[in-house]
Amino acid sequence: MSGHSHSANIARRKNAVDAQRAKIFSRCAKAVMSAVRQGGPDPAQNLKLRYAVEKARVANMPKDNIERAIKRASGEGAGDIEELVYEGYASGGVALMVTCVTDNRNRTAADIKHIFDKRGGNLGAQGSVAFLFDFRAIYVVEVGDMGEDDIVEATLESGADDCIFENDVATIFGSAADFLDVKKRLEGTGLKFLSAETGYVPQSTIAISSKDDAAKVMKLIGFLEDNEDVQNVYANYDIPDEWLEELTG
């Protein structure tokens, strides 16, 4: 199962969590509000909201913030909030899936198109790259003192089906439909989560042999991630670690 880039990105960014905390909380709040608007404010009756709340908790979003987001989305005049997915290509044939939550579809569409156009990418039609990805549960955890063998065993016993390691970080994959059940079992093993979400995992990766192309790919992803409506960017690149260190350091 491919997922190298996702694991590596999480590992490199985990020391910058504090600097990104406000942005992370804002994204989590938007996801919570979108779920409420779609299925109501009761997590017991709204599976999408339960997913959004779990993701917010893993990001250490305070309980009060989560509750405020739910109340805000439940009230009159909260406005329409919707989830959008954009698909396209970066330099070197790298496929991108960009997930967004927005209260203004036209603004978001124009912003995403502008970023792709200005940063050497090509925004595609719906379905143009989605077939290259699987929608899965993704849990990123610290290896810590458990060791790889223990984490592999925990992965299998939890009901997840794959695990990859990148330095001191492990990424565990499972069925999106079993997201909450698997997360609960993994928590029971004492693993420390860095993130837990449902998202797009590439079926295979594209090797980038040009450092110039690698820089273009990472710049495009960086500008997309800086957009206030973007929740996540998923890509199928395979870039040498030393280049990633230089380009994202």
C-alpha positions as CSV (number, residue, x, y, z in Angstrom):
1,M,0.0,0.0,0.0
2,S,1.4,3.3,-1.0
3,G,1.4,6.1,1.5
4,H,5.0,7.1,1.9
5,S,4.4,10.8,1.2
6,H,1.6,11.2,3.7
7,S,3.7,9.6,6.5
8,A,6.7,11.6,5.6
9,N,4.8,14.9,5.5
10,I,3.3,14.3,8.9
11,A,6.7,13.4,10.4
12,R,8.3,16.6,9.1
13,R,5.5,18.8,10.2
14,K,4.8,17.5,13.7
15,N,7.4,19.8,15.3
16,A,5.6,22.8,13.7
17,V,2.2,22.0,15.2
18,D,2.2,25.0,17.5
19,A,2.8,27.5,14.7
20,Q,-0.1,25.9,12.7
21,R,-2.5,25.4,15.6
22,A,-4.9,28.2,14.7
23,K,-5.1,27.1,11.1
24,I,-5.6,23.4,12.2
25,F,-8.4,24.4,14.6
26,S,-10.1,26.5,11.9
27,R,-10.1,23.6,9.5
28,C,-11.4,21.3,12.2
29,A,-14.2,23.7,13.1
30,K,-15.2,24.0,9.4
31,A,-15.4,20.2,9.1
32,V,-17.5,20.0,12.2
33,M,-19.8,22.8,11.0
34,S,-20.2,21.2,7.6
35,A,-21.1,17.8,9.2
36,V,-23.7,19.5,11.4
37,R,-25.3,21.3,8.5
38,Q,-25.5,18.1,6.6
39,G,-26.7,15.7,9.3
40,G,-27.6,17.5,12.5
41,P,-25.9,18.3,15.7
42,D,-26.1,14.9,17.4
43,P,-22.9,12.8,16.9
44,A,-24.9,9.7,17.9
45,Q,-27.1,10.2,14.9
46,N,-24.6,11.8,12.6
47,L,-21.6,9.6,11.7
48,K,-19.9,12.3,9.6
49,L,-20.0,14.6,12.7
50,R,-18.5,11.8,14.8
51,Y,-15.6,11.6,12.4
52,A,-15.1,15.3,12.4
53,V,-15.2,15.5,16.2
54,E,-12.7,12.6,16.5
55,K,-10.3,14.3,14.0
56,A,-10.6,17.6,16.0
57,R,-9.8,15.7,19.3
58,V,-6.7,14.1,17.9
59,A,-5.6,17.6,16.8
60,N,-6.0,18.6,20.5
61,M,-8.7,21.1,19.7
62,P,-10.3,22.1,23.0
63,K,-13.7,20.7,23.8
64,D,-15.2,24.2,24.1
65,N,-14.1,25.0,20.6
66,I,-15.8,21.9,19.2
67,E,-19.0,22.6,21.1
68,R,-19.0,26.3,19.8
69,A,-18.6,25.1,16.2
70,I,-21.6,22.7,16.7
71,K,-23.7,25.4,18.2
72,R,-22.8,27.9,15.5
73,A,-23.7,25.5,12.7
74,S,-27.0,24.6,14.4
75,G,-28.2,28.2,14.7
76,E,-30.2,30.2,12.2
77,G,-28.1,32.3,9.9
78,A,-25.1,30.0,10.0
79,G,-25.1,29.9,6.2
80,D,-24.5,27.1,3.8
81,I,-21.3,25.2,4.3
82,E,-20.3,22.5,1.8
83,E,-17.5,20.1,1.1
84,L,-15.8,20.2,-2.3
85,V,-13.1,18.0,-3.9
86,Y,-10.9,19.3,-6.6
87,E,-8.7,17.1,-8.8
88,G,-5.7,17.9,-10.9
89,Y,-2.0,17.4,-11.8
90,A,1.2,18.9,-10.7
91,S,4.6,18.9,-12.5
92,G,6.0,15.4,-13.3
93,G,2.5,13.9,-13.7
94,V,1.8,14.0,-9.9
95,A,-1.9,13.6,-9.2
96,L,-3.6,15.7,-6.5
97,M,-6.8,15.4,-4.6
98,V,-7.7,18.7,-2.8
99,T,-10.5,18.6,-0.2
100,C,-12.2,21.8,0.8
101,V,-14.9,23.1,3.2
102,T,-16.4,26.4,2.2
103,D,-19.3,28.8,2.6
104,N,-18.7,30.3,-0.9
105,R,-18.3,27.8,-3.7
106,N,-17.5,30.4,-6.3
107,R,-14.7,32.0,-4.3
108,T,-13.1,28.6,-3.5
109,A,-13.3,27.4,-7.1
110,A,-11.7,30.6,-8.4
111,D,-9.0,30.4,-5.8
112,I,-8.1,26.8,-6.4
113,K,-8.0,27.3,-10.2
114,H,-5.8,30.4,-9.8
115,I,-3.3,28.4,-7.6
116,F,-3.1,25.5,-10.1
117,D,-2.7,27.9,-13.1
118,K,0.0,30.1,-11.4
119,R,2.0,27.2,-9.9
120,G,2.4,24.9,-12.9
121,G,-0.5,22.6,-12.3
122,N,-3.5,21.6,-14.3
123,L,-6.9,21.5,-12.6
124,G,-8.9,18.6,-14.0
125,A,-12.5,17.6,-14.2
126,Q,-14.3,15.5,-11.5
127,G,-13.0,11.9,-11.8
128,S,-9.9,12.8,-13.7
129,V,-7.5,11.5,-10.9
130,A,-9.9,10.1,-8.3
131,F,-9.5,6.6,-9.8
132,L,-5.8,6.7,-8.7
133,F,-6.7,6.9,-5.0
134,D,-8.6,4.9,-2.5
135,F,-10.7,6.5,0.3
136,R,-9.4,5.0,3.5
137,A,-9.0,5.5,7.2
138,I,-5.5,6.9,8.0
139,Y,-3.9,6.9,11.4
140,V,-0.5,8.4,12.0
141,V,1.2,7.5,15.3
142,E,4.5,7.8,17.0
143,V,6.5,4.6,17.1
144,G,7.8,5.5,20.5
145,D,8.9,2.6,22.7
146,M,6.6,0.0,21.1
147,G,8.8,-0.9,18.2
148,E,7.7,-1.9,14.7
149,D,6.8,-5.5,15.5
150,D,4.4,-4.4,18.3
151,I,2.8,-1.8,16.1
152,V,2.3,-4.3,13.2
153,E,0.6,-6.7,15.7
154,A,-1.6,-3.8,17.0
155,T,-2.5,-3.0,13.4
156,L,-3.7,-6.5,12.6
157,E,-5.5,-6.9,15.9
158,S,-7.3,-3.6,15.6
159,G,-8.9,-4.6,12.3
160,A,-6.7,-2.3,10.2
161,D,-5.0,-3.9,7.2
162,D,-1.7,-2.2,6.5
163,C,1.1,-0.2,8.2
164,I,4.2,1.6,6.9
165,F,7.1,3.2,8.8
166,E,8.9,6.4,8.2
167,N,11.6,7.2,10.7
168,D,9.9,7.5,14.1
169,V,6.4,7.6,12.6
170,A,4.0,4.8,11.6
171,T,1.0,5.2,9.3
172,I,-1.8,2.7,9.7
173,F,-4.4,2.2,7.1
174,G,-7.9,0.6,7.3
175,S,-11.4,0.7,5.9
176,A,-13.0,4.2,6.0
177,A,-16.2,2.5,7.2
178,D,-14.5,1.2,10.3
179,F,-12.7,4.4,11.2
180,L,-14.0,4.9,14.7
181,D,-13.9,1.2,15.7
182,V,-10.3,0.7,14.6
183,K,-9.3,4.0,16.2
184,K,-10.8,2.9,19.5
185,R,-8.9,-0.4,19.4
186,L,-5.6,1.3,18.5
187,E,-6.1,3.8,21.4
188,G,-6.4,0.8,23.7
189,T,-2.8,-0.2,22.8
190,G,-1.4,3.1,24.1
191,L,-0.3,4.4,20.8
192,K,0.1,8.2,20.6
193,F,-1.8,9.7,17.6
194,L,-0.4,12.5,15.5
195,S,-3.5,12.5,13.2
196,A,-6.5,10.3,12.5
197,E,-8.7,10.9,9.6
198,T,-10.4,9.5,6.5
199,G,-8.8,10.5,3.3
200,Y,-7.3,9.6,0.0
201,V,-4.5,7.2,-0.3
202,P,-2.7,6.8,-3.6
203,Q,-2.7,3.3,-5.1
204,S,0.8,3.8,-6.5
205,T,3.3,6.6,-6.6
206,I,5.0,8.6,-9.3
207,A,8.8,8.8,-9.0
208,I,10.1,12.4,-9.4
209,S,13.6,12.4,-10.9
210,S,14.0,16.1,-11.4
211,K,14.7,18.4,-8.4
212,D,13.1,21.2,-10.3
213,D,9.9,19.2,-10.7
214,A,10.0,18.3,-7.0
215,A,10.2,22.0,-6.1
216,K,7.3,22.8,-8.3
217,V,5.2,20.0,-6.8
218,M,5.9,21.1,-3.2
219,K,5.3,24.8,-4.0
220,L,1.9,24.0,-5.6
221,I,0.9,21.8,-2.6
222,G,2.1,24.5,-0.2
223,F,0.1,27.2,-1.8
224,L,-3.0,25.0,-1.8
225,E,-2.5,24.1,1.9
226,D,-2.3,27.8,2.7
227,N,-5.7,28.5,1.3
228,E,-8.2,29.0,4.1
229,D,-10.8,26.7,2.5
230,V,-8.5,23.8,1.9
231,Q,-8.7,20.9,4.4
232,N,-6.2,18.5,2.9
233,V,-4.1,17.9,-0.1
234,Y,-3.4,14.3,-1.1
235,A,-0.7,13.5,-3.7
236,N,0.9,10.4,-5.3
237,Y,4.5,11.7,-5.5
238,D,7.6,9.8,-4.6
239,I,10.4,12.4,-3.9
240,P,13.8,11.5,-2.5
241,D,14.0,12.2,1.2
242,E,16.9,14.6,0.9
243,W,15.0,16.8,-1.5
244,L,12.0,16.8,0.7
245,E,14.1,17.9,3.7
246,E,15.5,20.7,1.7
247,L,12.2,21.8,0.1
248,T,10.0,21.6,3.3
249,G,12.6,22.4,5.9
